[in-house]
């Protein structure tokens, strides 16, 4: 997920530099959504992941 967020952010930056405002805005919005989803999955994984089994 983080990879997709970074890719979309780079696409948004390049599109903004070239003057494609619609593509840049859409890519930036999707990058934000993917980043939020990835952060939520990361936090849930840390909270409810497998813990070390204590004998």
CHARMM-style PDB file with segment names, atoms N, HN, CA, C and O in Angstrom:
ATOM      1  N   UNK     1       0.820  -1.196   0.000  1.00  0.00      PROA
ATOM      2  CA  UNK     1       0.000   0.000   0.000  1.00  0.00      PROA
ATOM      3  C   UNK     1       0.863   1.260   0.000  1.00  0.00      PROA
ATOM      4  O   UNK     1       0.589   2.234  -0.701  1.00  0.00      PROA
ATOM      5  N   UNK     2       1.925   1.200   0.820  1.00  0.00      PROA
ATOM      6  HN  UNK     2       2.148   0.409   1.389  1.00  0.00      PROA
ATOM      7  CA  UNK     2       2.791   2.375   0.851  1.00  0.00      PROA
ATOM      8  C   UNK     2       3.433   2.610  -0.512  1.00  0.00      PROA
ATOM      9  O   UNK     2       3.637   3.751  -0.924  1.00  0.00      PROA
ATOM     10  N   UNK     3       3.751   1.514  -1.209  1.00  0.00      PROA
ATOM     11  HN  UNK     3       3.585   0.586  -0.874  1.00  0.00      PROA
ATOM     12  CA  UNK     3       4.352   1.647  -2.534  1.00  0.00      PROA
ATOM     13  C   UNK     3       3.399   2.364  -3.485  1.00  0.00      PROA
ATOM     14  O   UNK     3       3.810   3.256  -4.227  1.00  0.00      PROA
ATOM     15  N   UNK     4       2.119   1.970  -3.461  1.00  0.00      PROA
ATOM     16  HN  UNK     4       1.785   1.245  -2.858  1.00  0.00      PROA
ATOM     17  CA  UNK     4       1.135   2.609  -4.341  1.00  0.00      PROA
ATOM     18  C   UNK     4       0.940   4.081  -3.983  1.00  0.00      PROA
ATOM     19  O   UNK     4       0.772   4.921  -4.866  1.00  0.00      PROA
ATOM     20  N   UNK     5       0.963   4.389  -2.688  1.00  0.00      PROA
ATOM     21  HN  UNK     5       1.099   3.706  -1.971  1.00  0.00      PROA
ATOM     22  CA  UNK     5       0.822   5.783  -2.275  1.00  0.00      PROA
ATOM     23  C   UNK     5       1.982   6.626  -2.791  1.00  0.00      PROA
ATOM     24  O   UNK     5       1.783   7.750  -3.253  1.00  0.00      PROA
ATOM     25  N   UNK     6       3.184   6.086  -2.710  1.00  0.00      PROA
ATOM     26  HN  UNK     6       3.346   5.173  -2.335  1.00  0.00      PROA
ATOM     27  CA  UNK     6       4.359   6.823  -3.193  1.00  0.00      PROA
ATOM     28  C   UNK     6       4.302   6.986  -4.710  1.00  0.00      PROA
ATOM     29  O   UNK     6       4.593   8.063  -5.232  1.00  0.00      PROA
ATOM     30  N   UNK     7       3.926   5.919  -5.418  1.00  0.00      PROA
ATOM     31  HN  UNK     7       3.690   5.045  -4.994  1.00  0.00      PROA
ATOM     32  CA  UNK     7       3.836   5.997  -6.880  1.00  0.00      PROA
ATOM     33  C   UNK     7       2.813   7.051  -7.302  1.00  0.00      PROA
ATOM     34  O   UNK     7       3.075   7.855  -8.197  1.00  0.00      PROA
ATOM     35  N   UNK     8       1.656   7.043  -6.658  1.00  0.00      PROA
ATOM     36  HN  UNK     8       1.443   6.390  -5.932  1.00  0.00      PROA
ATOM     37  CA  UNK     8       0.621   8.017  -7.021  1.00  0.00      PROA
ATOM     38  C   UNK     8       1.038   9.442  -6.652  1.00  0.00      PROA
ATOM     39  O   UNK     8       0.689  10.388  -7.358  1.00  0.00      PROA
ATOM     40  N   UNK     9       1.774   9.603  -5.563  1.00  0.00      PROA
ATOM     41  HN  UNK     9       2.058   8.834  -4.989  1.00  0.00      PROA
ATOM     42  CA  UNK     9       2.257  10.937  -5.207  1.00  0.00      PROA
ATOM     43  C   UNK     9       3.248  11.455  -6.247  1.00  0.00      PROA
ATOM     44  O   UNK     9       3.220  12.634  -6.599  1.00  0.00      PROA
ATOM     45  N   UNK    10       4.113  10.586  -6.734  1.00  0.00      PROA
ATOM     46  HN  UNK    10       4.136   9.628  -6.448  1.00  0.00      PROA
ATOM     47  CA  UNK    10       5.065  10.990  -7.774  1.00  0.00      PROA
ATOM     48  C   UNK    10       4.328  11.329  -9.064  1.00  0.00      PROA
ATOM     49  O   UNK    10       4.663  12.306  -9.734  1.00  0.00      PROA
ATOM     50  N   UNK    11       3.334  10.533  -9.412  1.00  0.00      PROA
ATOM     51  HN  UNK    11       3.062   9.739  -8.868  1.00  0.00      PROA
ATOM     52  CA  UNK    11       2.534  10.832 -10.605  1.00  0.00      PROA
ATOM     53  C   UNK    11       1.837  12.181 -10.455  1.00  0.00      PROA
ATOM     54  O   UNK    11       1.762  12.956 -11.409  1.00  0.00      PROA
ATOM     55  N   UNK    12       1.326  12.460  -9.252  1.00  0.00      PROA
ATOM     56  HN  UNK    12       1.387  11.831  -8.477  1.00  0.00      PROA
ATOM     57  CA  UNK    12       0.660  13.744  -9.014  1.00  0.00      PROA
ATOM     58  C   UNK    12       1.636  14.908  -9.167  1.00  0.00      PROA
ATOM     59  O   UNK    12       1.299  15.938  -9.749  1.00  0.00      PROA
ATOM     60  N   UNK    13       2.840  14.736  -8.644  1.00  0.00      PROA
ATOM     61  HN  UNK    13       3.115  13.898  -8.171  1.00  0.00      PROA
ATOM     62  CA  UNK    13       3.838  15.809  -8.771  1.00  0.00      PROA
ATOM     63  C   UNK    13       4.218  16.056 -10.229  1.00  0.00      PROA
ATOM     64  O   UNK    13       4.302  17.204 -10.668  1.00  0.00      PROA
ATOM     65  N   UNK    14       4.444  14.989 -10.969  1.00  0.00      PROA
ATOM     66  HN  UNK    14       4.376  14.058 -10.613  1.00  0.00      PROA
ATOM     67  CA  UNK    14       4.823  15.137 -12.377  1.00  0.00      PROA
ATOM     68  C   UNK    14       3.673  15.754 -13.175  1.00  0.00      PROA
ATOM     69  O   UNK    14       3.890  16.638 -14.005  1.00  0.00      PROA
ATOM     70  N   UNK    15       2.453  15.284 -12.920  1.00  0.00      PROA
ATOM     71  HN  UNK    15       2.277  14.566 -12.246  1.00  0.00      PROA
ATOM     72  CA  UNK    15       1.303  15.829 -13.644  1.00  0.00      PROA
ATOM     73  C   UNK    15       1.101  17.304 -13.307  1.00  0.00      PROA
ATOM     74  O   UNK    15       0.744  18.094 -14.181  1.00  0.00      PROA
ATOM     75  N   UNK    16       1.323  17.682 -12.056  1.00  0.00      PROA
ATOM     76  HN  UNK    16       1.612  17.041 -11.345  1.00  0.00      PROA
ATOM     77  CA  UNK    16       1.180  19.094 -11.674  1.00  0.00      PROA
ATOM     78  C   UNK    16       2.237  19.958 -12.366  1.00  0.00      PROA
ATOM     79  O   UNK    16       1.953  21.073 -12.803  1.00  0.00      PROA
ATOM     80  N   UNK    17       3.449  19.432 -12.457  1.00  0.00      PROA
ATOM     81  HN  UNK    17       3.680  18.526 -12.101  1.00  0.00      PROA
ATOM     82  CA  UNK    17       4.509  20.192 -13.132  1.00  0.00      PROA
ATOM     83  C   UNK    17       4.218  20.370 -14.623  1.00  0.00      PROA
ATOM     84  O   UNK    17       4.581  21.384 -15.219  1.00  0.00      PROA
ATOM     85  N   UNK    18       3.558  19.372 -15.217  1.00  0.00      PROA
ATOM     86  HN  UNK    18       3.263  18.548 -14.732  1.00  0.00      PROA
ATOM     87  CA  UNK    18       3.248  19.452 -16.643  1.00  0.00      PROA
ATOM     88  C   UNK    18       1.937  20.174 -16.930  1.00  0.00      PROA
ATOM     89  O   UNK    18       1.596  20.407 -18.089  1.00  0.00      PROA
ATOM     90  N   UNK    19       1.199  20.531 -15.872  1.00  0.00      PROA
ATOM     91  HN  UNK    19       1.477  20.341 -14.930  1.00  0.00      PROA
ATOM     92  CA  UNK    19      -0.005  21.317 -16.057  1.00  0.00      PROA
ATOM     93  C   UNK    19      -1.293  20.518 -16.152  1.00  0.00      PROA
ATOM     94  O   UNK    19      -2.331  21.064 -16.525  1.00  0.00      PROA
ATOM     95  N   UNK    20      -1.247  19.268 -15.830  1.00  0.00      PROA
ATOM     96  HN  UNK    20      -0.404  18.823 -15.526  1.00  0.00      PROA
ATOM     97  CA  UNK    20      -2.451  18.446 -15.863  1.00  0.00      PROA
ATOM     98  C   UNK    20      -3.083  18.450 -14.476  1.00  0.00      PROA
ATOM     99  O   UNK    20      -2.834  17.559 -13.663  1.00  0.00      PROA
ATOM    100  N   UNK    21      -3.896  19.452 -14.221  1.00  0.00      PROA
ATOM    101  HN  UNK    21      -4.098  20.176 -14.881  1.00  0.00      PROA
ATOM    102  CA  UNK    21      -4.462  19.645 -12.889  1.00  0.00      PROA
ATOM    103  C   UNK    21      -5.429  18.560 -12.466  1.00  0.00      PROA
ATOM    104  O   UNK    21      -5.441  18.160 -11.302  1.00  0.00      PROA
ATOM    105  N   UNK    22      -6.241  18.077 -13.393  1.00  0.00      PROA
ATOM    106  HN  UNK    22      -6.231  18.402 -14.339  1.00  0.00      PROA
ATOM    107  CA  UNK    22      -7.214  17.042 -13.043  1.00  0.00      PROA
ATOM    108  C   UNK    22      -6.541  15.738 -12.652  1.00  0.00      PROA
ATOM    109  O   UNK    22      -6.901  15.112 -11.655  1.00  0.00      PROA
ATOM    110  N   UNK    23      -5.560  15.337 -13.447  1.00  0.00      PROA
ATOM    111  HN  UNK    23      -5.267  15.845 -14.257  1.00  0.00      PROA
ATOM    112  CA  UNK    23      -4.833  14.098 -13.162  1.00  0.00      PROA
ATOM    113  C   UNK    23      -4.045  14.244 -11.863  1.00  0.00      PROA
ATOM    114  O   UNK    23      -3.974  13.310 -11.065  1.00  0.00      PROA
ATOM    115  N   UNK    24      -3.462  15.406 -11.660  1.00  0.00      PROA
ATOM    116  HN  UNK    24      -3.520  16.165 -12.308  1.00  0.00      PROA
ATOM    117  CA  UNK    24      -2.679  15.639 -10.447  1.00  0.00      PROA
ATOM    118  C   UNK    24      -3.569  15.590  -9.211  1.00  0.00      PROA
ATOM    119  O   UNK    24      -3.191  15.002  -8.198  1.00  0.00      PROA
ATOM    120  N   UNK    25      -4.730  16.193  -9.286  1.00  0.00      PROA
ATOM    121  HN  UNK    25      -5.037  16.671 -10.109  1.00  0.00      PROA
ATOM    122  CA  UNK    25      -5.636  16.185  -8.143  1.00  0.00      PROA
ATOM    123  C   UNK    25      -6.151  14.793  -7.823  1.00  0.00      PROA
ATOM    124  O   UNK    25      -6.207  14.393  -6.660  1.00  0.00      PROA
ATOM    125  N   UNK    26      -6.529  14.055  -8.866  1.00  0.00      PROA
ATOM    126  HN  UNK    26      -6.484  14.380  -9.811  1.00  0.00      PROA
ATOM    127  CA  UNK    26      -7.023  12.695  -8.666  1.00  0.00      PROA
ATOM    128  C   UNK    26      -5.927  11.802  -8.094  1.00  0.00      PROA
ATOM    129  O   UNK    26      -6.175  11.023  -7.173  1.00  0.00      PROA
ATOM    130  N   UNK    27      -4.730  11.912  -8.632  1.00  0.00      PROA
ATOM    131  HN  UNK    27      -4.529  12.544  -9.380  1.00  0.00      PROA
ATOM    132  CA  UNK    27      -3.619  11.090  -8.135  1.00  0.00      PROA
ATOM    133  C   UNK    27      -3.277  11.445  -6.699  1.00  0.00      PROA
ATOM    134  O   UNK    27      -2.978  10.560  -5.897  1.00  0.00      PROA
ATOM    135  N   UNK    28      -3.317  12.714  -6.367  1.00  0.00      PROA
ATOM    136  HN  UNK    28      -3.560  13.433  -7.019  1.00  0.00      PROA
ATOM    137  CA  UNK    28      -3.021  13.126  -4.995  1.00  0.00      PROA
ATOM    138  C   UNK    28      -4.086  12.615  -4.026  1.00  0.00      PROA
ATOM    139  O   UNK    28      -3.765  12.177  -2.921  1.00  0.00      PROA
ATOM    140  N   UNK    29      -5.348  12.671  -4.438  1.00  0.00      PROA
ATOM    141  HN  UNK    29      -5.609  13.028  -5.335  1.00  0.00      PROA
ATOM    142  CA  UNK    29      -6.420  12.151  -3.584  1.00  0.00      PROA
ATOM    143  C   UNK    29      -6.285  10.652  -3.368  1.00  0.00      PROA
ATOM    144  O   UNK    29      -6.443  10.164  -2.249  1.00  0.00      PROA
ATOM    145  N   UNK    30      -5.993   9.926  -4.438  1.00  0.00      PROA
ATOM    146  HN  UNK    30      -5.865  10.323  -5.346  1.00  0.00      PROA
ATOM    147  CA  UNK    30      -5.816   8.482  -4.302  1.00  0.00      PROA
ATOM    148  C   UNK    30      -4.601   8.149  -3.441  1.00  0.00      PROA
ATOM    149  O   UNK    30      -4.631   7.192  -2.668  1.00  0.00      PROA
ATOM    150  N   UNK    31      -3.534   8.934  -3.573  1.00  0.00      PROA
ATOM    151  HN  UNK    31      -3.510   9.712  -4.201  1.00  0.00      PROA
ATOM    152  CA  UNK    31      -2.351   8.704  -2.745  1.00  0.00      PROA
ATOM    153  C   UNK    31      -2.685   8.898  -1.267  1.00  0.00      PROA
ATOM    154  O   UNK    31      -2.226   8.129  -0.422  1.00  0.00      PROA
ATOM    155  N   UNK    32      -3.480   9.917  -0.953  1.00  0.00      PROA
ATOM    156  HN  UNK    32      -3.852  10.541  -1.639  1.00  0.00      PROA
ATOM    157  CA  UNK    32      -3.885  10.146   0.442  1.00  0.00      PROA
ATOM    158  C   UNK    32      -4.714   8.983   0.970  1.00  0.00      PROA
ATOM    159  O   UNK    32      -4.516   8.530   2.097  1.00  0.00      PROA
ATOM    160  N   UNK    33      -5.640   8.506   0.148  1.00  0.00      PROA
ATOM    161  HN  UNK    33      -5.801   8.875  -0.767  1.00  0.00      PROA
ATOM    162  CA  UNK    33      -6.499   7.390   0.564  1.00  0.00      PROA
ATOM    163  C   UNK    33      -5.659   6.143   0.818  1.00  0.00      PROA
ATOM    164  O   UNK    33      -5.830   5.476   1.838  1.00  0.00      PROA
ATOM    165  N   UNK    34      -4.753   5.826  -0.106  1.00  0.00      PROA
ATOM    166  HN  UNK    34      -4.614   6.368  -0.935  1.00  0.00      PROA
ATOM    167  CA  UNK    34      -3.908   4.650   0.075  1.00  0.00      PROA
ATOM    168  C   UNK    34      -3.005   4.795   1.293  1.00  0.00      PROA
ATOM    169  O   UNK    34      -2.759   3.818   2.001  1.00  0.00      PROA
ATOM    170  N   UNK    35      -2.512   5.994   1.542  1.00  0.00      PROA
ATOM    171  HN  UNK    35      -2.712   6.787   0.967  1.00  0.00      PROA
ATOM    172  CA  UNK    35      -1.653   6.210   2.698  1.00  0.00      PROA
ATOM    173  C   UNK    35      -2.429   6.013   4.000  1.00  0.00      PROA
ATOM    174  O   UNK    35      -1.911   5.414   4.942  1.00  0.00      PROA
ATOM    175  N   UNK    36      -3.646   6.502   4.061  1.00  0.00      PROA
ATOM    176  HN  UNK    36      -4.068   6.988   3.296  1.00  0.00      PROA
ATOM    177  CA  UNK    36      -4.465   6.331   5.268  1.00  0.00      PROA
ATOM    178  C   UNK    36      -4.796   4.855   5.485  1.00  0.00      PROA
ATOM    179  O   UNK    36      -4.709   4.356   6.606  1.00  0.00      PROA
ATOM    180  N   UNK    37      -5.176   4.158   4.413  1.00  0.00      PROA
ATOM    181  HN  UNK    37      -5.247   4.564   3.501  1.00  0.00      PROA
ATOM    182  CA  UNK    37      -5.488   2.736   4.536  1.00  0.00      PROA
ATOM    183  C   UNK    37      -4.263   1.951   4.993  1.00  0.00      PROA
ATOM    184  O   UNK    37      -4.372   1.083   5.859  1.00  0.00      PROA
ATOM    185  N   UNK    38      -3.111   2.244   4.423  1.00  0.00      PROA
ATOM    186  HN  UNK    38      -3.023   2.949   3.719  1.00  0.00      PROA
ATOM    187  CA  UNK    38      -1.887   1.541   4.803  1.00  0.00      PROA
ATOM    188  C   UNK    38      -1.527   1.819   6.262  1.00  0.00      PROA
ATOM    189  O   UNK    38      -1.079   0.918   6.971  1.00  0.00      PROA
ATOM    190  N   UNK    39      -1.718   3.052   6.712  1.00  0.00      PROA
ATOM    191  HN  UNK    39      -2.082   3.784   6.136  1.00  0.00      PROA
ATOM    192  CA  UNK    39      -1.412   3.380   8.103  1.00  0.00      PROA
ATOM    193  C   UNK    39      -2.354   2.650   9.059  1.00  0.00      PROA
ATOM    194  O   UNK    39      -1.928   2.175  10.112  1.00  0.00      PROA
ATOM    195  N   UNK    40      -3.632   2.562   8.694  1.00  0.00      PROA
ATOM    196  HN  UNK    40      -3.978   2.947   7.839  1.00  0.00      PROA
ATOM    197  CA  UNK    40      -4.592   1.846   9.538  1.00  0.00      PROA
ATOM    198  C   UNK    40      -4.238   0.361   9.604  1.00  0.00      PROA
ATOM    199  O   UNK    40      -4.265  -0.235  10.681  1.00  0.00      PROA
ATOM    200  N   UNK    41      -3.906  -0.237   8.464  1.00  0.00      PROA
ATOM    201  HN  UNK    41      -3.884   0.247   7.589  1.00  0.00      PROA
ATOM    202  CA  UNK    41      -3.522  -1.646   8.451  1.00  0.00      PROA
ATOM    203  C   UNK    41      -2.261  -1.867   9.275  1.00  0.00      PROA
ATOM    204  O   UNK    41      -2.155  -2.869   9.981  1.00  0.00      PROA
ATOM    205  N   UNK    42      -1.315  -0.956   9.196  1.00  0.00      PROA
ATOM    206  HN  UNK    42      -1.402  -0.142   8.622  1.00  0.00      PROA
ATOM    207  CA  UNK    42      -0.080  -1.069   9.977  1.00  0.00      PROA
ATOM    208  C   UNK    42      -0.362  -1.025  11.472  1.00  0.00      PROA
ATOM    209  O   UNK    42       0.176  -1.834  12.228  1.00  0.00      PROA
ATOM    210  N   UNK    43      -1.198  -0.089  11.904  1.00  0.00      PROA
ATOM    211  HN  UNK    43      -1.634   0.568  11.290  1.00  0.00      PROA
ATOM    212  CA  UNK    43      -1.528   0.031  13.327  1.00  0.00      PROA
ATOM    213  C   UNK    43      -2.286  -1.196  13.816  1.00  0.00      PROA
ATOM    214  O   UNK    43      -1.999  -1.710  14.897  1.00  0.00      PROA
ATOM    215  N   UNK    44      -3.253  -1.670  13.029  1.00  0.00      PROA
ATOM    216  HN  UNK    44      -3.486  -1.252  12.151  1.00  0.00      PROA
ATOM    217  CA  UNK    44      -4.005  -2.864  13.410  1.00  0.00      PROA
ATOM    218  C   UNK    44      -3.071  -4.076  13.480  1.00  0.00      PROA
ATOM    219  O   UNK    44      -3.205  -4.919  14.367  1.00  0.00      PROA
ATOM    220  N   UNK    45      -2.145  -4.152  12.558  1.00  0.00      PROA
ATOM    221  HN  UNK    45      -2.037  -3.467  11.838  1.00  0.00      PROA
ATOM    222  CA  UNK    45      -1.176  -5.244  12.583  1.00  0.00      PROA
ATOM    223  C   UNK    45      -0.302  -5.210  13.821  1.00  0.00      PROA
ATOM    224  O   UNK    45       0.009  -6.260  14.384  1.00  0.00      PROA
ATOM    225  N   UNK    46       0.097  -4.033  14.252  1.00  0.00      PROA
ATOM    226  HN  UNK    46      -0.156  -3.181  13.794  1.00  0.00      PROA
ATOM    227  CA  UNK    46       0.903  -3.922  15.476  1.00  0.00      PROA
ATOM    228  C   UNK    46       0.084  -4.257  16.702  1.00  0.00      PROA
ATOM    229  O   UNK    46       0.592  -4.894  17.625  1.00  0.00      PROA
ATOM    230  N   UNK    47      -1.168  -3.845  16.736  1.00  0.00      PROA
ATOM    231  HN  UNK    47      -1.581  -3.328  15.986  1.00  0.00      PROA
ATOM    232  CA  UNK    47      -1.987  -4.065  17.915  1.00  0.00      PROA
ATOM    233  C   UNK    47      -2.445  -5.519  18.038  1.00  0.00      PROA
ATOM    234  O   UNK    47      -2.409  -6.088  19.129  1.00  0.00      PROA
ATOM    235  N   UNK    48      -2.871  -6.117  16.941  1.00  0.00      PROA
ATOM    236  HN  UNK    48      -2.901  -5.655  16.055  1.00  0.00      PROA
ATOM    237  CA  UNK    48      -3.463  -7.442  16.988  1.00  0.00      PROA
ATOM    238  C   UNK    48      -2.602  -8.514  16.315  1.00  0.00      PROA
ATOM    239  O   UNK    48      -3.076  -9.622  16.061  1.00  0.00      PROA
ATOM    240  N   UNK    49      -1.360  -8.192  16.031  1.00  0.00      PROA
ATOM    241  HN  UNK    49      -0.975  -7.293  16.237  1.00  0.00      PROA
ATOM    242  CA  UNK    49      -0.482  -9.163  15.393  1.00  0.00      PROA
ATOM    243  C   UNK    49      -0.105 -10.277  16.349  1.00  0.00      PROA
ATOM    244  O   UNK    49      -0.462 -10.266  17.527  1.00  0.00      PROA
ATOM    245  N   UNK    50       0.611 -11.216  15.820  1.00  0.00      PROA
ATOM    246  HN  UNK    50       0.901 -11.225  14.863  1.00  0.00      PROA
ATOM    247  CA  UNK    50       1.051 -12.326  16.656  1.00  0.00      PROA
ATOM    248  C   UNK    50       2.105 -11.839  17.644  1.00  0.00      PROA
ATOM    249  O   UNK    50       3.102 -11.227  17.261  1.00  0.00      PROA
ATOM    250  N   UNK    51       1.875 -12.113  18.873  1.00  0.00      PROA
ATOM    251  HN  UNK    51       1.065 -12.610  19.184  1.00  0.00      PROA
ATOM    252  CA  UNK    51       2.832 -11.757  19.903  1.00  0.00      PROA
ATOM    253  C   UNK    51       3.796 -12.905  20.142  1.00  0.00      PROA
ATOM    254  O   UNK    51       3.577 -14.024  19.679  1.00  0.00      PROA
ATOM    255  N   UNK    52       4.835 -12.623  20.849  1.00  0.00      PROA
ATOM    256  HN  UNK    52       5.013 -11.714  21.225  1.00  0.00      PROA
ATOM    257  CA  UNK    52       5.784 -13.670  21.201  1.00  0.00      PROA
ATOM    258  C   UNK    52       5.139 -14.595  22.235  1.00  0.00      PROA
ATOM    259  O   UNK    52       4.581 -14.142  23.235  1.00  0.00      PROA
ATOM    260  N   UNK    53       5.226 -15.876  21.975  1.00  0.00      PROA
ATOM    261  HN  UNK    53       5.679 -16.244  21.163  1.00  0.00      PROA
ATOM    262  CA  UNK    53       4.653 -16.852  22.890  1.00  0.00      PROA
ATOM    263  C   UNK    53       5.625 -17.069  24.054  1.00  0.00      PROA
ATOM    264  O   UNK    53       6.777 -17.460  23.867  1.00  0.00      PROA
ATOM    265  N   UNK    54       5.128 -16.807  25.230  1.00  0.00      PROA
ATOM    266  HN  UNK    54       4.192 -16.489  25.382  1.00  0.00      PROA
ATOM    267  CA  UNK    54       5.962 -16.964  26.423  1.00  0.00      PROA
ATOM    268  C   UNK    54       5.710 -18.353  26.979  1.00  0.00      PROA
ATOM    269  O   UNK    54       4.562 -18.701  27.258  1.00  0.00      PROA
ATOM    270  N   UNK    55       6.759 -19.161  27.148  1.00  0.00      PROA
ATOM    271  HN  UNK    55       7.691 -18.879  26.922  1.00  0.00      PROA
ATOM    272  CA  UNK    55       6.553 -20.517  27.665  1.00  0.00      PROA
ATOM    273  C   UNK    55       6.194 -20.553  29.136  1.00  0.00      PROA
ATOM    274  OT1 UNK    55       5.994 -21.631  29.697  1.00  0.00      PROA
TER     275      UNK     55
END
